[in-house]
Amino acid sequence: MPERRNRPPTVKHAKRLRGEMTEAEKKLWYRIRLNQVGGCHFRRQVSIGDYAVDFACLSKKLVIEVDGGQHDWRKDEDEARTRYLEARGYRVIRFWNNEVFENVEGVLHVIARAVGIPV
């Protein structure tokens, strides 16, 4: 039986996170929402199995994570999460908060390449 993409506890968690986005997540969301990256539709705080990911383009199976300082001490958890998502066919790209704040155009360039947009 195929794994469900949306599990009720994860969906509830994702919904809560939509209202608690970090400033870096808000800045990136403003730039990728409304099909602004090559016409790709991104969703925010998406439930995928056991996890709620920051952003996802489901048609391209791309997950974007924006990490703050707390991820320094959560490396093992983040690696397990990435392996889980990759095992389900997703490509995961990560950016640090400071990358989004200091070089959002560069971040968008990486995202565009990841969805197959020549830049």
GROMACS elastic network, one bead per residue, 0.5 to 0.9 nm:
[ bonds ]
;  ai    aj funct       b0    kb
    1     4     6  0.89660   500
    3     6     6  0.89208   500
    3    49     6  0.71732   500
    4     7     6  0.65922   500
    4    48     6  0.79865   500
    4    49     6  0.62119   500
    5    47     6  0.66393   500
    5    50     6  0.83861   500
    6     9     6  0.86202   500
    6    10     6  0.68283   500
    6    11     6  0.60711   500
    6    46     6  0.85360   500
    6    47     6  0.53912   500
    6    48     6  0.58019   500
    6    49     6  0.57606   500
    6    50     6  0.81436   500
    7    10     6  0.53224   500
    7    11     6  0.59893   500
    7    12     6  0.86598   500
    7    47     6  0.73107   500
    7    48     6  0.78158   500
    7    49     6  0.61002   500
    7    50     6  0.69725   500
    7    51     6  0.89058   500
    8    11     6  0.50376   500
    8    12     6  0.61978   500
    8    13     6  0.86097   500
    9    12     6  0.52122   500
    9    13     6  0.62377   500
    9    14     6  0.86531   500
    9    50     6  0.85090   500
   10    14     6  0.60153   500
   10    15     6  0.85214   500
   10    46     6  0.88506   500
   10    47     6  0.58018   500
   10    48     6  0.78818   500
   10    49     6  0.74799   500
   10    50     6  0.62082   500
   10    51     6  0.61980   500
   10    52     6  0.62197   500
   11    14     6  0.50306   500
   11    15     6  0.61408   500
   11    16     6  0.86561   500
   11    45     6  0.89160   500
   11    46     6  0.76865   500
   11    47     6  0.54626   500
   11    48     6  0.86276   500
   11    51     6  0.88198   500
   11    52     6  0.74494   500
   12    15     6  0.51508   500
   12    16     6  0.63488   500
   12    17     6  0.87436   500
   12    47     6  0.88286   500
   13    16     6  0.51538   500
   13    17     6  0.62478   500
   13    18     6  0.88312   500
   13    45     6  0.87518   500
   13    47     6  0.83223   500
   13    51     6  0.88924   500
   13    52     6  0.71191   500
   14    17     6  0.50126   500
   14    18     6  0.63477   500
   14    44     6  0.85351   500
   14    45     6  0.51088   500
   14    46     6  0.61564   500
   14    47     6  0.60847   500
   14    51     6  0.83842   500
   14    52     6  0.53191   500
   14    53     6  0.78682   500
   14    54     6  0.87339   500
   15    18     6  0.52762   500
   15    19     6  0.71692   500
   15    45     6  0.70771   500
   15    46     6  0.84258   500
   15    47     6  0.88936   500
   16    19     6  0.56175   500
   16    20     6  0.67456   500
   16    45     6  0.88351   500
   17    21     6  0.61163   500
   17    45     6  0.64325   500
   17    52     6  0.84498   500
   17    54     6  0.87029   500
   18    21     6  0.58026   500
   18    44     6  0.69493   500
   18    45     6  0.58695   500
   18    54     6  0.88574   500
   21    24     6  0.80183   500
   21    25     6  0.57919   500
   21    26     6  0.61547   500
   21    45     6  0.87677   500
   21    54     6  0.87407   500
   22    25     6  0.50934   500
   22    26     6  0.61836   500
   22    27     6  0.86339   500
   22    68     6  0.89540   500
   22    97     6  0.89387   500
   23    26     6  0.50241   500
   23    27     6  0.61657   500
   23    28     6  0.86976   500
   23    97     6  0.84765   500
   23   101     6  0.88655   500
   24    27     6  0.51050   500
   24    28     6  0.62825   500
   24    29     6  0.84973   500
   24    66     6  0.72515   500
   24    67     6  0.87708   500
   24    68     6  0.86831   500
   24    96     6  0.86986   500
   24    97     6  0.54366   500
   24    98     6  0.78537   500
   24    99     6  0.88782   500
   24   100     6  0.60489   500
   24   101     6  0.64741   500
   25    28     6  0.52113   500
   25    29     6  0.58926   500
   25    30     6  0.84913   500
   25    54     6  0.76067   500
   25    55     6  0.88465   500
   25    65     6  0.87978   500
   25    66     6  0.64585   500
   25    97     6  0.79523   500
   25   100     6  0.82278   500
   26    29     6  0.50201   500
   26    30     6  0.61000   500
   26    31     6  0.87923   500
   27    30     6  0.53353   500
   27    31     6  0.67823   500
   27   100     6  0.73552   500
   27   101     6  0.76606   500
   27   104     6  0.83421   500
   28    31     6  0.51975   500
   28    32     6  0.63308   500
   28    33     6  0.84864   500
   28    66     6  0.87249   500
   28   100     6  0.67069   500
   28   101     6  0.87802   500
   28   104     6  0.72952   500
   28   107     6  0.86203   500
   28   108     6  0.84352   500
   29    32     6  0.52162   500
   29    33     6  0.56155   500
   29    42     6  0.86511   500
   29    43     6  0.88286   500
   29    44     6  0.74939   500
   29    55     6  0.81053   500
   30    33     6  0.58186   500
   30    34     6  0.86024   500
   31    34     6  0.84310   500
   31    36     6  0.67111   500
   31    37     6  0.80505   500
   31   104     6  0.85964   500
   31   108     6  0.79984   500
   32    35     6  0.64572   500
   32    36     6  0.52573   500
   32    37     6  0.58716   500
   32    40     6  0.84366   500
   32    41     6  0.81686   500
   32    42     6  0.67173   500
   32   108     6  0.80023   500
   33    36     6  0.60800   500
   33    37     6  0.81464   500
   33    40     6  0.88040   500
   33    41     6  0.71119   500
   33    42     6  0.60635   500
   33    43     6  0.75048   500
   33    44     6  0.86608   500
   34    37     6  0.85309   500
   34    39     6  0.80836   500
   34    40     6  0.83445   500
   34    41     6  0.67855   500
   34    42     6  0.77207   500
   35    38     6  0.67790   500
   35    42     6  0.69098   500
   36    39     6  0.57974   500
   36    40     6  0.70273   500
   36    41     6  0.80872   500
   37    40     6  0.57083   500
   37    41     6  0.81033   500
   37    42     6  0.88271   500
   37   108     6  0.76072   500
   37   111     6  0.77627   500
   37   112     6  0.61152   500
   37   115     6  0.85043   500
   37   117     6  0.82481   500
   38    41     6  0.88968   500
   38   112     6  0.68752   500
   38   115     6  0.80212   500
   38   116     6  0.86174   500
   38   117     6  0.63018   500
   40    57     6  0.67589   500
   40    59     6  0.79966   500
   40    60     6  0.81037   500
   40   115     6  0.78090   500
   41    56     6  0.83551   500
   41    57     6  0.57802   500
   41    58     6  0.78588   500
   41    59     6  0.78742   500
   42    55     6  0.64237   500
   42    56     6  0.53587   500
   42    58     6  0.74013   500
   43    46     6  0.64132   500
   43    54     6  0.83773   500
   43    55     6  0.55412   500
   43    56     6  0.54021   500
   43    57     6  0.64513   500
   43    58     6  0.80935   500
   44    53     6  0.75475   500
   44    54     6  0.55951   500
   44    56     6  0.65798   500
   45    52     6  0.56562   500
   45    53     6  0.52413   500
   45    55     6  0.57201   500
   45    56     6  0.79051   500
   46    51     6  0.81236   500
   46    52     6  0.52187   500
   46    53     6  0.52807   500
   46    54     6  0.66404   500
   46    55     6  0.64206   500
   46    56     6  0.65890   500
   47    50     6  0.74151   500
   47    51     6  0.57725   500
   47    53     6  0.64549   500
   48    51     6  0.53619   500
   48    52     6  0.60646   500
   48    53     6  0.71802   500
   48    85     6  0.78901   500
   49    52     6  0.80209   500
   49    84     6  0.89066   500
   49    85     6  0.85833   500
   50    81     6  0.88581   500
   50    84     6  0.88963   500
   51    81     6  0.75274   500
   51    85     6  0.87706   500
   52    55     6  0.88372   500
   53    56     6  0.70868   500
   53    63     6  0.69101   500
   53    64     6  0.73188   500
   53    65     6  0.65970   500
   54    63     6  0.75360   500
   54    64     6  0.61607   500
   54    65     6  0.52373   500
   54    66     6  0.68017   500
   55    62     6  0.83358   500
   55    63     6  0.57823   500
   55    64     6  0.50451   500
   55    65     6  0.65935   500
   55    66     6  0.86471   500
   56    59     6  0.88350   500
   56    60     6  0.85193   500
   56    61     6  0.71903   500
   56    62     6  0.55538   500
   56    64     6  0.60846   500
   56    65     6  0.88333   500
   57    60     6  0.55560   500
   57    61     6  0.58575   500
   57    62     6  0.52188   500
   57    63     6  0.66107   500
   57    64     6  0.85368   500
   57   115     6  0.85399   500
   58    62     6  0.64612   500
   58    63     6  0.81097   500
   58    90     6  0.86175   500
   59    62     6  0.79396   500
   60    63     6  0.89550   500
   60    90     6  0.82282   500
   60    91     6  0.86818   500
   60   114     6  0.87696   500
   60   115     6  0.63051   500
   60   116     6  0.88893   500
   61    89     6  0.67390   500
   61    91     6  0.62960   500
   61    92     6  0.87198   500
   61   115     6  0.88424   500
   62    89     6  0.88751   500
   62    90     6  0.55207   500
   62    92     6  0.60549   500
   62    93     6  0.77463   500
   62   111     6  0.89701   500
   62   114     6  0.76088   500
   62   115     6  0.73850   500
   63    85     6  0.84049   500
   63    90     6  0.65844   500
   63    91     6  0.60244   500
   63    93     6  0.63310   500
   63    94     6  0.84535   500
   64    91     6  0.85374   500
   64    92     6  0.59153   500
   64    93     6  0.51071   500
   64    94     6  0.58443   500
   64    95     6  0.77840   500
   64   111     6  0.82693   500
   65    92     6  0.73697   500
   65    93     6  0.63253   500
   65    95     6  0.63470   500
   65    96     6  0.84603   500
   66    93     6  0.87498   500
   66    94     6  0.58458   500
   66    96     6  0.56610   500
   66    97     6  0.60551   500
   66   100     6  0.80964   500
   67    70     6  0.76231   500
   67    71     6  0.60964   500
   67    72     6  0.88851   500
   67    94     6  0.69775   500
   67    95     6  0.60782   500
   67    97     6  0.57498   500
   68    71     6  0.59426   500
   68    72     6  0.80322   500
   68    95     6  0.88221   500
   68    96     6  0.59456   500
   68    97     6  0.53988   500
   68    98     6  0.81644   500
   69    72     6  0.56831   500
   69    73     6  0.80978   500
   69    96     6  0.81923   500
   69    97     6  0.82450   500
   70    73     6  0.59988   500
   70    74     6  0.66526   500
   71    75     6  0.60480   500
   71    77     6  0.87571   500
   71    78     6  0.74897   500
   72    75     6  0.60024   500
   73    76     6  0.81098   500
   73    77     6  0.89461   500
   74    77     6  0.53156   500
   74    78     6  0.61421   500
   74    79     6  0.86330   500
   75    78     6  0.50780   500
   75    79     6  0.60657   500
   75    80     6  0.85812   500
   76    79     6  0.51228   500
   76    80     6  0.61932   500
   76    81     6  0.85866   500
   77    80     6  0.51283   500
   77    81     6  0.61390   500
   77    82     6  0.86179   500
   78    81     6  0.50022   500
   78    82     6  0.61219   500
   78    83     6  0.86233   500
   79    82     6  0.50397   500
   79    83     6  0.61727   500
   79    84     6  0.85779   500
   80    83     6  0.51085   500
   80    84     6  0.61396   500
   80    85     6  0.86860   500
   81    84     6  0.50712   500
   81    85     6  0.62701   500
   81    86     6  0.85727   500
   82    85     6  0.51794   500
   82    86     6  0.59815   500
   82    87     6  0.84405   500
   82    90     6  0.86873   500
   82    91     6  0.83828   500
   82    92     6  0.64777   500
   83    86     6  0.50706   500
   83    87     6  0.59626   500
   83    88     6  0.86567   500
   84    87     6  0.52616   500
   84    88     6  0.66783   500
   84    90     6  0.89250   500
   85    88     6  0.51702   500
   85    89     6  0.66422   500
   85    90     6  0.53881   500
   85    91     6  0.74123   500
   85    92     6  0.74644   500
   86    89     6  0.50091   500
   86    91     6  0.58760   500
   86    92     6  0.71788   500
   87    90     6  0.73059   500
   91   114     6  0.85007   500
   93   110     6  0.88134   500
   93   111     6  0.81609   500
   93   114     6  0.84471   500
   95    98     6  0.82046   500
   95    99     6  0.62528   500
   95   100     6  0.70669   500
   95   107     6  0.75397   500
   96    99     6  0.52862   500
   96   100     6  0.68100   500
   96   101     6  0.89835   500
   97   100     6  0.52948   500
   97   101     6  0.63742   500
   97   102     6  0.86326   500
   98   102     6  0.57570   500
   98   103     6  0.79217   500
   99   102     6  0.52487   500
   99   103     6  0.53250   500
   99   104     6  0.66558   500
   99   106     6  0.82257   500
   99   107     6  0.70946   500
  100   103     6  0.55605   500
  100   105     6  0.83035   500
  100   106     6  0.84217   500
  100   107     6  0.64972   500
  101   104     6  0.61749   500
  102   105     6  0.88732   500
  103   106     6  0.53283   500
  103   107     6  0.64415   500
  103   108     6  0.88026   500
  104   108     6  0.61331   500
  104   109     6  0.85320   500
  105   108     6  0.50479   500
  105   109     6  0.61642   500
  105   110     6  0.87938   500
  106   110     6  0.63965   500
  106   111     6  0.87186   500
  107   110     6  0.52180   500
  107   111     6  0.63110   500
  107   112     6  0.86619   500
  108   112     6  0.60215   500
  108   113     6  0.85797   500
  109   112     6  0.51251   500
  109   113     6  0.63010   500
  109   114     6  0.86391   500
  109   117     6  0.89833   500
  109   119     6  0.69008   500
  110   113     6  0.51953   500
  110   114     6  0.61711   500
  110   115     6  0.88585   500
  111   115     6  0.64039   500
  111   116     6  0.87177   500
  111   117     6  0.86354   500
  112   115     6  0.53346   500
  112   116     6  0.63563   500
  112   117     6  0.50733   500
  112   118     6  0.72968   500
  112   119     6  0.71789   500
  113   116     6  0.50155   500
  113   117     6  0.52019   500
  113   118     6  0.61989   500
  113   119     6  0.67867   500
  114   117     6  0.74354   500
